[in-house]
Amino acid sequence: MSSNVMFFTNLLLLNDFQVIIDKGALPCLRNFLTGKYRKIVKLSTCWIIILFIRRTNDYIQAMIDADIILPLLQLLQNDEFEIWWMAAWAILFATKDGTNEQIKFLVREGCIKPMCGLQITPNPADFIEYWLAGLENILKVGEAEKNQGNTEDVNVYAQMIDDAGGLQKIKNLQTHDNSEICEIAVKLLETYWSEEDDENLPSFWRCSTIWAGLLHCN
């Protein structure tokens, strides 16, 4: 592993996140993502970025200011599953916890298309829940922009998610085995898209896991 990556890792183990920022060292992380480094270096770099992003919005902003978001998004096209997996988690954490302005920046950087292009199933439930939470945060910001009259009474982000194939994936999750995932998917569809199918049925009846439970009742 690169000695520079080990330096970052050692500082983070000591909880010295701010030291890395104050020393202006974050651009090194971008170089690790974009340069021709071994897989272990890129994986370790993604892990370091995740540790930053999961702390506070200020640390998400530090990643934005260091121009790290676009290289992360580009790694979502990587053929190496491990690299794809780590980069995906970094983006999911950023979209789930980002402020409105940070979400708008992420969308401008092009986060919606690769997010909607992620292989959702058969990934673990927590991955899917974070994916839905990230999209929900994006949709909330799009709704706020619409309500402020900035997008001609249209949630542009909802349209972008639909165009990128995300809407269909959310619809498919209505039949997921995990009831929480099913319910979140139904909630997003009811809140941000007008559903024509089964419009006269309450959302309770749309979740296949609930149906399954009823059918197995004695």
C-alpha positions, 0 to 999 in steps of 0.5 A: 500500500502507498505510504501516503495512504498509510499516513492518512489511515494512521491519522484517521485512526487517531481521529485527526480528520481536521489535521488532514484538512488543515494541512491541505492534504485532501487533493492527494485523495483525488490523485489516488482515485484518478491515478494508476494505482493498485486496487488496494490503494483505490479501495483504501482511499474510498474507505478514507473518504467514507470515514470523512463523509459519514461524520458531518456535512462540513466533511462532505463539503470538504470532499466537494471542495477537494474535487473528489466527487466526480472521480468517485462517480467515475469509479461507479463505472469500474469493472472491479466489483470491490472498487465499485462497491466502496465508491457506491457507498461513498456516494450513497452516504453523501446523498443521504446526509448532504445539505440541500446545496450539497445535493444540488452540487452532486446532481450537477456533477451527474450523480443521478444517472450512475446512482440509478444505474447501480445494481440494486438487487441482490445487494444487502438490504442496508445497501438498498435502504441507503440507496432509497434514502439517497434518492429520497434526499435528492427528491426532497431537494427537487421538491423544494426547488419546485415549491420555490418556483425555480423549476416551473412547478416541476420536480426536475430531479424526479424527472431525471431519476425517471429518465435514468431508470431509477423510477422503475427500480423503485417500483420493482422494490414494492415487491421486495421481501424486506417489508421496510424496503417495500414501504419506503418504495411505496412512500416515494412513489406516492409522494413524488410520482402520481401512480395510476396503477391501483390508484384506488387501493391504499398503499398498505395493500401494495406491499407484497410482504404484507400480502404474504403475511396475510396469506399465511395467517391461520 
